[in-house]
Amino acid sequence: MGTQMKPSLPRTLPLLESDVLRSFVAIAETASFSRAARQVFRTTSAVSMQIKRLEETLGQKLFVREARRVSLTPEGETLLRYSRRLLKLNEEAVSEFLRPALTGTVRIGTTDDVGTRILPSILAESARSHPALQVDVVVAGSELLRDRIDAGDLDLALITCNGDDGQARHGTVVHTEPLVWAHRDGGTAVDRRPLPVAFANPGCVWRGAALAALDKADIPYRVAYNCEHCAGQRAAMEADLAVAPFPRSLLEKPIREVPENTGLPPLGHYQIEMLQNTQTGEAVDALAGYVANAFAGLRKDS
C-alpha cells in the first residue's frame, strides 16, 4: 500500500493585505458588515467584496451570515487571532520609522545594586531606539537620589524602600523581592557571636531591616564591615568575615542564603521605586518605559 501524499502548497503563498484584515477585524468586532464599513470608511458592498476575495484566497468560509448579525466560523476565529497580531506588528513597524527622533539628555540616578542589574538593558534599548538621546547616570544612595529629584538635578531615580506592605512611598513601585540573610557557602561567620554583619551606608533600607530584625530577636551582633556599595558587602561575605542582608536575586556562588535553622530572623521584602521629576518630557517618559521593561524582563527571568 503506497504512502498517501499530502497536497503541496503553492510555491509562493498569497499575501494578506492590511486594509482587508482591518475590515475583517472590524466585522468580527461589530458583528455587522454595515457597522464595520463605517469604521473603515468604505461602503458595505466594498467590504463584502474584500471578505469574498479573502475567503477565496484562503479557501475557507470565515463568517456565518444570519438575519441580524454575522458570526465567525472556527476558521474565522483562527484568522482573527493572526489578524490582530499582524495589524499590531504593522503598526509597530510603521511607528518605528515615523515617530519623531528624540534628542537631548536624560539624567537618571540609581543605587548600585539596581544599576548593575538593569542599566545595561536600559542603555542598549535607548541607544537602539533613540541614538541621538544622551543618558547621564548617577550612582548614589536612595536618600541622596530623592534629594536630587526634589532639587531638579535628576529626571528619573531608582531607589530602594521597605516593601512589606507593597505600598509606594515616594514614586512608582517597579520591583519587589525578598531580602534574605546571606553568607559564604560553608563559611563560619554565621555561627559566631556576636554575629558579624556587613552593612551598606547608614541610610540603606537593607541595613535598617536587618538591625530591626536582630534587635527584635535579641541576637547580639557587631558591625564588622561598612561599605558605600553592595560590592563591599559581597567582598566581606566571600572572605567569610560577616553575614549580610541581601536581595535573593543577587545571590551568586559562593554566596548563599543562610539556612532557616540557624535562627536568624526573617527580613521581609524590599521594593524598588521609580521617582520622576515633575518637569518631564517625551524623552524622560521613553526612558521610564525602558525601566519598566527592564524590570519586567528581570521578573520573567527569575
N, C-alpha and C positions, 0 to 999 in steps of 0.2 A: 504493500500500500504506500503510495507516494506521500511525501510531506506536503501539506497544504500551504501554499504561499500566500502571504499577506499582500493586499493591494499596495502597490508602491505609491509614494507621494510624488506629486509633480516636482520637477527639478527646481522650479522657482515658485515659492509659496506666495500667494497674493498678500498685499499689504493692507492693513486696516487703517482707514483714514480717520483722523482725529475728529473732523466735523461729523462724520457718520456715527462714531462712537459717542460723541456728545449728544446727538439726537437719540441714540439708543438708550443711554443712561437717563435722559430726561423722560422718555416714555416709561421706563421701568419705575422711576421715582414718582411720577404723577399718575400712572395707570391710565393715561389718556394720550392719544395721538394729537388731539387739538390743543390741549394744555401744553404738551411738550413743544409743539410747533411755535406757540407764543414765546416760550422760554428761549428757544434757539433762533428766533426771528426768521422763521421760514413759514411757508404755507403748509397746511396739513397734507395736501397732496404731495408736496416735495418731500416731506418727512416720510410719508408712506412709501414713496419711491426709493428713498435711501434704505429703508428697512428691507424692502423687497430685494434690492440688489445685495444687501448684506446677507440675507438668508440664502440667496442663490450662490454667493461666493463661498459660504461656509457649508452649504448643503444641509442646513438644519433649519427647522422651524423654531423661531425664537419667542413668539408671542402667541397666546391663545386669545382671540378676539371674541369678547362677549358683548351683550347688548349695551351695557352702560360703562364697561371698563375693559381694560386689557390686562392680562397677567403673563408672567414669564413661564415658559416651558422649562424643564430641567436644564436643557442646553442653554436657554437664555440666562438662567441663574449663573451658570458657569461663565458665560461670556461677560456678565455684569461684573464679576469679580476682576476679571482681566481688564475690562474696560476702565474701571476706576483706577486701577494701578497704572495703566498706560497713560491715561489723561493726567494723572498726578506727576508721572515721570516727565511727560512732555512739558508740563508747567514748570517743573524744577529746571529742566534743561534750558528753556527759554529765559527764565529768570536769571540763571547763572550768567548769561551774556548781556541781558538788557538792563539789569539792575545798575544803579549809579555806583561808580567806584568810590570807595571810602578812603579818605585821606586824613591826615592829622596824627595826633598822638593820644594814646590812651594810657593812663597811669594806673597800674594795678599793684596792690600790696597783698602780701601773703605771708603766713607763717612758714617756717622752713619745712615742717613735716607735710604741709599741704602742697607746697610748691614742688617738692620732689616727685609727687605722685601725678599731678595733673598739668603742670606748666608745659612739659614737652608737647602734649597733645593740643593744648590751647594755642601755643605759639605756632605749631605746624598748621592747624586749621586756619588761623588768622592769616598766615603768610600765603596759604594756598588760595583762600577766598578773596583777600584784600591785600595784595602785595605792597600797595602804597601806604598802608597803615603802619605806623610805628607804635610798638608796645614797650613801655618802660616799666620795669619790675622792681619793686622794693620788698625786701625780706626783713621782717621785724616781728616783734611780739604783738599780741592781739590788742593790748591797751594802747600802744603807740599807733597802731593802724587805725583804731577808732578815732583817736585824736586827730590824725592826719585827714581822715574823711571829713570830720567836723570842720576842720580848718580849710577844706577845699584843696588840699595838696594832693589828694588821690581821687580817681574817678570810681574805682572799684576796690574792695578789700575783702579778703577771706580770713575770717577769724574763728577761733575755737571757743565754744561755750559749753556749759553744763547742759546735758541733753536728756536727763532722766524723765522730764515731763513732756518732752517733744515740742515745747513752745518756743517760738522765736523770741529772742530778747532784744536784738538790735537790728536785724535785717531779715533776709530770706534763708530758711534752712535748706541747704543743698546736699547735706550728707549727715548721717547718724551712724554710729557704730559703737561696739563695746570697748571699754577701757579695761585693761587687764594688768595684773602683775606679771612682769617678765624678768627672766634671768638667763644666765648661760646654761645651756643644757648640760647636766651632770655637775654643775658648779655647787659650791658650798655656801655662798653668800646668804642664801635664803634660810639657812639653818643657824646663822649667827644671831646672838643677842647682845646688845641691842641690834636690831635689824639695820644693816647698812642700806641706805636708799640713795639713788641718783636722781636728782631733780633738774628741771629746766629753770628758767628765771622765775622770780617770785610771783609774777602775775599770771603764770601758766595755769590753765584750768586743770590739767592733769595733776599738777602739784597740789592744788587745793583739794581735789577729790581724794588724793592719797593721804594727805595729812588728816583730813576729817575722818576718813575711814580708820586710820591707825589709832587716832585718839579715842574714837568711839569704841573700838575693840580693845583698848587699853594695852596695846602692844608697844613695848619700848623700842625706840628707833634712834638712829643718828643720821644726819645728812652727811653722807660720805663723799658726795661729789655734786658740784653745781656746774651747770653749763648753760650758755645762752640758747644753744640749739640742741635738738634731739640727737644729733650725731654724737654729741658728748655723752649723753646717757647710754647710747649703744656701745660706745667705747668702754665705758665703765662696766657695763654688763659683760661684754666679751672678755674683759680682763678678770671677771669674777670678783670685782670689787664691791658690787652692790646689786640690788634688785631695783626695778623702776616701774612706774606706771606707764603703760604704752598702749597705743591703739592695736587691736588684734590684727588689722590688715598689714601692719608694718613689721610683723614678726618674720624674721628670716634666720636661717641657720647661721651661727649656732644659738641664736636667741630663741627661747621657747616660753610659752605661758607657764607660770608657776602652777603646779597641781593644786587642786582644791584641798587635798588632805593636809597641806602644810599649815592651814589655819589662817592664812591671810584673808582679810575681809574683802568682799566684792567691791568693785569701784563704780559699777553702773555704766552709763553711756555718756558719751560726749558728742557734740554736734558741731558742724562747720556751717557758719552763716556767711552769706554774701551781703555786704553793705554797698550801697550805690549812692554816689553823690547826687544831690537833688538837681544840680546843673548838668544834666546829661544830654547826650545827643545820639544820633544813629550809630556812630562808631562804638560808643560805650555799650549800647544795647546789643550790638552784634557780639562784642566780646563777652558780655554777660550770658548770651546764648551759648557761646562756646564753653563757658564754665559749666553751665548746666549739662551740656552734652558730655563733658569730660567726666563728671561725677556719675552720670547715668551709665557710662561705659565702665566706670570703676565698680559700680554695683553689679553690673551684668557679669563682669569677670570674676567677682568674688564668690 
